[in-house]
Amino acid sequence: MSTSDSRTAPGPSASPESSTQLPSFQDEKKPSTDEQSIGSGKGSAARGASRSPKKTPSAASPVEAEKRGPRRVRLTLARLDPFSVMKLSFLVAIAIGIATVVAVVLLWNLVDAIGLWTQIDQLGRDLNGGEPLPFMEFFQFSKMVSYGTIVAVVNVVIITALGTLLAFLYNLVAALLGGLKMTFTDE
C-alpha cells in the first residue's frame, strides 16, 4: 500500500503554501535527520517554545522611578462571594461575642470593687424596711455572665445573617450600578 504526500515528494510543488516560509525561519540552518535529536527541534522545550521578544533593560534609573511616585491602580469591586462573607462575619461575630463576655466579667468586677452593689443593696434595704430588693438577685456574678453569654450567642447569629444578606444586596446593587471603585497605590 503506497501513499503519497505532497510535502515529502521531491520536485517543485505547484501549491503556494509549500513555497511560502515564515520570515523568522528563513535564515536558520535546517538540521539533517541524523543531526537532529530529541529536544533540539524548533519550538521544543529545550530552546523555549515561546518566541517572545527579548526584554531590554529599562532606561529609567531608580531616581527617575522615585520622581514618578507610586503606581496607582483603579479597580472595581464587582462581586462579593456570599459564602466567604458569611465565614468572615461568623469569625468577627465570635470575636465580638468573646469580647462581650469578657467585658461583662470585667465590668461586674469593677462595679463590685468600688462597692456599688453593696450600696445599691443597702439603699434598697433602707427603702424597703430592712428587706432586700427582690430584683437584686438578678445582679449576681453567675447570672450576669449567663446574660452576657446569651447576648453573645444571639449576636453571633444576627451578625452572621446580616453579613451574608448584605453580601447578596451588594451583589444586586453592583450588578445594577457597576460596583465600588477603588484606587490602590504601591507605596
C-alpha positions as CSV (number, residue, x, y, z in Angstrom):
1,M,0.0,0.0,0.0
2,S,1.5,3.2,-1.1
3,T,0.6,6.7,0.0
4,S,2.0,9.9,-1.5
5,D,2.4,13.1,0.5
6,S,2.9,16.3,-1.5
7,R,5.0,17.8,1.3
8,T,7.6,15.0,1.1
9,A,7.6,14.5,-2.6
10,P,10.8,15.7,-4.3
11,G,10.5,18.2,-7.0
12,P,8.7,21.5,-7.4
13,S,5.3,21.9,-6.0
14,A,2.6,24.0,-7.5
15,S,0.8,24.9,-4.3
16,P,1.7,28.4,-2.9
17,E,1.6,27.1,0.6
18,S,4.6,24.8,0.1
19,S,6.9,27.5,-1.1
20,T,6.0,30.1,1.5
21,Q,8.1,30.3,4.6
22,L,7.8,32.3,7.7
23,P,10.3,35.2,7.9
24,S,11.8,34.0,11.2
25,F,12.8,30.6,9.8
26,Q,14.4,31.8,6.5
27,D,17.8,32.4,7.9
28,E,18.1,29.3,10.1
29,K,20.1,26.3,9.1
30,K,18.0,23.2,8.6
31,P,19.4,20.2,10.5
32,S,19.8,16.9,8.8
33,T,17.9,13.9,10.1
34,D,21.0,12.3,11.6
35,E,21.9,15.7,13.3
36,Q,18.5,16.2,14.9
37,S,17.9,14.8,18.4
38,I,15.1,14.9,20.9
39,G,14.6,18.3,22.3
40,S,16.5,20.2,19.6
41,G,13.7,20.9,17.2
42,K,12.0,24.2,16.5
43,G,9.6,25.2,19.3
44,S,10.8,22.5,21.7
45,A,11.1,23.0,25.4
46,A,14.9,22.8,25.2
47,R,15.0,26.0,23.2
48,G,11.9,27.6,24.6
49,A,8.6,27.1,22.8
50,S,7.7,30.8,23.3
51,R,9.1,33.3,20.8
52,S,8.6,36.4,23.0
53,P,10.8,39.4,22.2
54,K,13.8,39.9,24.4
55,K,13.3,42.3,27.3
56,T,15.5,45.3,27.2
57,P,16.7,46.8,30.4
58,S,14.7,49.9,31.4
59,A,16.3,53.2,30.8
60,A,14.7,54.6,33.9
61,S,17.0,54.7,36.9
62,P,15.8,54.3,40.5
63,V,16.0,58.1,40.9
64,E,13.5,58.5,38.0
65,A,11.2,55.9,39.5
66,E,11.1,57.9,42.7
67,K,10.3,61.0,40.8
68,R,7.3,59.4,39.2
69,G,5.8,58.5,42.5
70,P,3.9,55.4,43.4
71,R,1.9,53.4,40.8
72,R,-1.9,53.8,41.1
73,V,-4.3,51.1,40.0
74,R,-8.0,51.6,39.8
75,L,-10.1,48.5,40.5
76,T,-13.8,47.9,40.8
77,L,-15.2,45.5,43.4
78,A,-17.8,43.9,41.2
79,R,-18.9,41.0,43.4
80,L,-18.7,39.6,46.9
81,D,-18.8,35.8,47.4
82,P,-21.7,35.4,50.0
83,F,-20.2,32.2,51.4
84,S,-16.8,33.9,52.1
85,V,-18.6,36.9,53.6
86,M,-20.6,34.5,55.8
87,K,-17.4,32.8,57.1
88,L,-15.8,36.1,57.8
89,S,-18.8,37.6,59.5
90,F,-19.1,34.5,61.6
91,L,-15.5,34.8,62.8
92,V,-16.0,38.5,63.5
93,A,-19.2,37.7,65.4
94,I,-17.3,35.1,67.5
95,A,-14.7,37.7,68.4
96,I,-17.3,40.2,69.3
97,G,-19.1,37.6,71.4
98,I,-15.9,36.7,73.3
99,A,-15.3,40.4,73.9
100,T,-18.9,40.8,75.2
101,V,-18.5,38.1,77.8
102,V,-15.1,39.4,78.9
103,A,-16.5,42.9,79.1
104,V,-19.4,41.8,81.3
105,V,-17.0,40.0,83.6
106,L,-14.6,43.0,83.9
107,L,-17.4,45.5,84.4
108,W,-19.1,43.4,87.1
109,N,-15.8,43.0,88.9
110,L,-15.2,46.8,88.6
111,V,-18.6,47.7,90.0
112,D,-18.1,45.1,92.8
113,A,-14.6,46.5,93.5
114,I,-15.9,50.1,94.0
115,G,-18.7,48.7,96.3
116,L,-21.6,49.8,94.1
117,W,-23.6,46.6,94.6
118,T,-23.5,46.8,98.3
119,Q,-24.5,50.5,98.3
120,I,-27.4,49.7,96.0
121,D,-28.4,46.8,98.2
122,Q,-28.2,49.0,101.4
123,L,-30.3,51.7,99.7
124,G,-32.9,49.1,98.7
125,R,-33.0,47.7,102.3
126,D,-33.4,51.2,103.7
127,L,-36.3,51.9,101.3
128,N,-38.0,48.5,101.8
129,G,-38.0,48.4,105.5
130,G,-34.9,46.2,106.0
131,E,-35.9,43.6,103.4
132,P,-33.6,43.2,100.4
133,L,-34.9,44.2,97.0
134,P,-36.2,41.2,95.0
135,F,-34.6,42.2,91.7
136,M,-31.0,42.4,93.3
137,E,-30.7,38.6,92.8
138,F,-30.5,39.2,89.0
139,F,-27.2,41.1,89.5
140,Q,-25.2,38.2,90.9
141,F,-22.0,37.4,89.1
142,S,-23.0,34.0,87.6
143,K,-26.3,35.4,86.3
144,M,-24.6,38.4,84.7
145,V,-22.1,36.1,82.9
146,S,-25.0,33.9,81.7
147,Y,-26.8,37.0,80.4
148,G,-23.6,38.1,78.6
149,T,-23.2,34.7,77.0
150,I,-26.8,34.6,75.8
151,V,-26.4,38.1,74.3
152,A,-23.1,36.9,72.6
153,V,-24.8,33.8,71.1
154,V,-27.7,35.9,69.7
155,N,-25.3,38.4,68.3
156,V,-23.3,35.7,66.5
157,V,-26.5,34.5,64.7
158,I,-27.6,38.1,63.9
159,I,-24.2,39.3,62.7
160,T,-23.6,36.3,60.5
161,A,-27.0,36.5,58.9
162,L,-26.7,40.3,58.3
163,G,-23.3,39.9,56.8
164,T,-24.5,37.3,54.3
165,L,-27.6,39.3,53.5
166,L,-25.5,42.4,52.9
167,A,-23.3,40.5,50.5
168,F,-26.3,39.4,48.5
169,L,-27.6,43.0,48.5
170,Y,-24.2,44.4,47.4
171,N,-24.1,41.9,44.5
172,L,-27.5,43.1,43.3
173,V,-26.6,46.8,43.6
174,A,-23.2,46.2,42.0
175,A,-24.9,44.4,39.1
176,L,-27.0,47.5,38.5
177,L,-24.6,50.3,39.2
178,G,-21.2,48.8,38.5
179,G,-19.7,48.2,41.9
180,L,-17.4,50.0,44.2
181,K,-14.5,51.8,42.5
182,M,-11.2,51.8,44.5
183,T,-7.7,53.1,43.8
184,F,-4.7,51.3,45.1
185,T,-1.1,52.5,45.3
186,D,2.1,50.7,45.8
187,E,3.9,53.0,48.3
